Amino acid sequence: MLTLLTTCEGTYEGIAKYLNISKHMVELSVQTLLDYLGDNGKKSIIVDDDLVVVYADFSGTRVSRQASVIMSRVGDVVAYQVCCEMNYLTAWNFVRGLKRTLEVSDDATVIFVTDGETAWIDPIRSFFPDAVHVRQFHSRNSKGLIYVHVPYDGEVYTVRVPWDVVLDECEPNEEALRMRRRRKLEGSGSSRSRGDDWTELSDEIIVWKGVVRYPRGRRKRKGATVAGAMDEGKKALEPEEDREKNGSEGSSDDSEVSEGTSKKDPCGREEGDIAPGIDGPKRIFRGNLEDALEIPVVRRAFSILVALFGGLYITSNVAESLFNVKPALKSHRTVKSGDAFVQLLLFLRTKVRKWDRERIKSFFRDEVVTLGRLRKVSVRRKGLHGDEVDPKEVVLDAYDQRKPVTIYYKDGNGRRTSRMIEPRKIGTDPYTGMKRVKSYCHLRRAERTFLLDRVVHAIPADTELSIISKSEL
């Protein structure tokens, strides 16, 4: 059955009908494989290099009805995590899991290459304070901008460069040439890219002392109206907490501000300058690359970019390419056990599917579906795989163990948010009889009280990464 699932990627119902067996038998086989992954998929990531590069990216859309996924490549290892919502809380869990799993030498330089999501910034700074963080922006009016957050001499600096800044540093390979041709076509006014509707980005290098979260100096759309600019101005006034909560890089960088302009406040300060006594990023340089390389922190950032992307465009697509699993999940979006099926398909696609049929059959028969594992899964799982863990029990277990937990919460108005909480007190409302969970909320950075019945989904905050080594492929 698992061999058939691997080779044809059929649905539960389809495989059950094809083999003329009960759907519960299919679920039993799937749960047995997941049990095997639980025993064998939590390994250390050991990288013995001076430069340890972590490519990480969110799935652009939910890959099933109940689950999303973060994918990562660390050297020759693929690490992924299935989660209920894509935001900075799940990014925090992922980076923390990577911190526990990654083993590198003390003098190695860790480099994260991610998309432009602000969700990556805080966990990387917290768990890897000495890491260099390269962010590529994907939204239309920021595409082509690269921000590099570089720790240097006890401070963190942000260096803004164009995505082709190291394109001519080495002999370009075929991939680089293909991207050049593609960009030329996109810039020629094709209907898909609407290249003629947008101004070009400047090649200037900008350096700030501090961490700049959102892109500054963006291309503007030609023919922008006053009303449109006013609407975008309202977006810019939204609280940062609301923008970060959405975890979307496009939620705050879609304004039609011309890259070549600068704004001044009534005191004559330009945008990017900081008033005395205000804690925030302060612009210390803006100019060409030749002059920028006179600054030590820029030289460090540039040398790292050359080492990673010399002759190439700077991109996080190494991680994005791992998401080819999404099309295969389209036919399974209605599966109740979405988390489990995502785990299953990721494992099958990244490892097992590359084998021949005989090796696949031998692997499942001799290593995975053993009598001992079948017995253990049958006894442990009431009703097999169809029964899901009660989110209330997950929250109560977190309270008993004094551990944080990530919840998917629906408030009284029907709004849903995902947040990490630390349950501190469990009580019962004297009027309604509903359980109330007084907690510290990491999203609001304050104490909040939640009704336990409104917790739609919950996952332990210390969820482990699933790891597949390339040497096993």
Stockholm file with secondary structure:
# STOCKHOLM 1.0

chainA/1-473         MLTLLTTCEGTYEGIAKYLNISKHMVELSVQTLLDYLGDNGKKSIIVDDDLVVVYADFSGTRVSRQASVIMSRVGDVVAYQVCCEMNYLTAWNFVRGLKRTLEVSDDATVIFVTDGETAWIDPIRSFFPDAVHVRQFHSRNSKGLIYVHVPYDGEVYTVRVPWDVVLDECEPNEEALRMRRRRKLEGSGSSRSRGDDWTELSDEIIVWKGVVRYPRGRRKRKGATVAGAMDEGKKALEPEEDREKNGSEGSSDDSEVSEGTSKKDPCGREEGDIAPGIDGPKRIFRGNLEDALEIPVVRRAFSILVALFGGLYITSNVAESLFNVKPALKSHRTVKSGDAFVQLLLFLRTKVRKWDRERIKSFFRDEVVTLGRLRKVSVRRKGLHGDEVDPKEVVLDAYDQRKPVTIYYKDGNGRRTSRMIEPRKIGTDPYTGMKRVKSYCHLRRAERTFLLDRVVHAIPADTELSIISKSEL
#=GR chainA/1-473 SS CHHHHHHHCCCHHHHHHHHTCCHHHHHHHHHHHHHHHHHHSCCCEECCSSEEEEEEEECSSCSSSSCEEEEEEETTEEEEEEESCCSHHHHHHHHHHHHHHEECCTTCEEEEEEESCGGGHHHHHHHCTTCEEEEECCSTTTTTEEEEEEEETTEEEEEEEETTTTTTSSCCCHHHHHHHHHHHHHTTTCTTTTGGGBCCCCCCEEEEESCCCSCCSCCCBTTCCHHHHHHHHHHHTSCHHHHHHHTCGGGSSCCCCCTTCCCBCTTSCBTTCCCTTCCSCEEEEEECHHHHTTSHHHHHHHHHHHHHHTTSCCCCHHHHGGGGHHHHHGGGTTCSCHHHHHHHHHHHHHTGGGSCHHHHHHHIIIIISCHHHHHHHHHHSTTGGGCCCCHHHHHHHHHHTTCCEEEEEECTTSCEEEEEEEEEEEEECTTTCCEEEEEEETTTTEEEEEEGGGEEEEEETTCCCEEEEGGGC
#=GC SS_cons         CHHHHHHHCCCHHHHHHHHTCCHHHHHHHHHHHHHHHHHHSCCCEECCSSEEEEEEEECSSCSSSSCEEEEEEETTEEEEEEESCCSHHHHHHHHHHHHHHEECCTTCEEEEEEESCGGGHHHHHHHCTTCEEEEECCSTTTTTEEEEEEEETTEEEEEEEETTTTTTSSCCCHHHHHHHHHHHHHTTTCTTTTGGGBCCCCCCEEEEESCCCSCCSCCCBTTCCHHHHHHHHHHHTSCHHHHHHHTCGGGSSCCCCCTTCCCBCTTSCBTTCCCTTCCSCEEEEEECHHHHTTSHHHHHHHHHHHHHHTTSCCCCHHHHGGGGHHHHHGGGTTCSCHHHHHHHHHHHHHTGGGSCHHHHHHHIIIIISCHHHHHHHHHHSTTGGGCCCCHHHHHHHHHHTTCCEEEEEECTTSCEEEEEEEEEEEEECTTTCCEEEEEEETTTTEEEEEEGGGEEEEEETTCCCEEEEGGGC
//
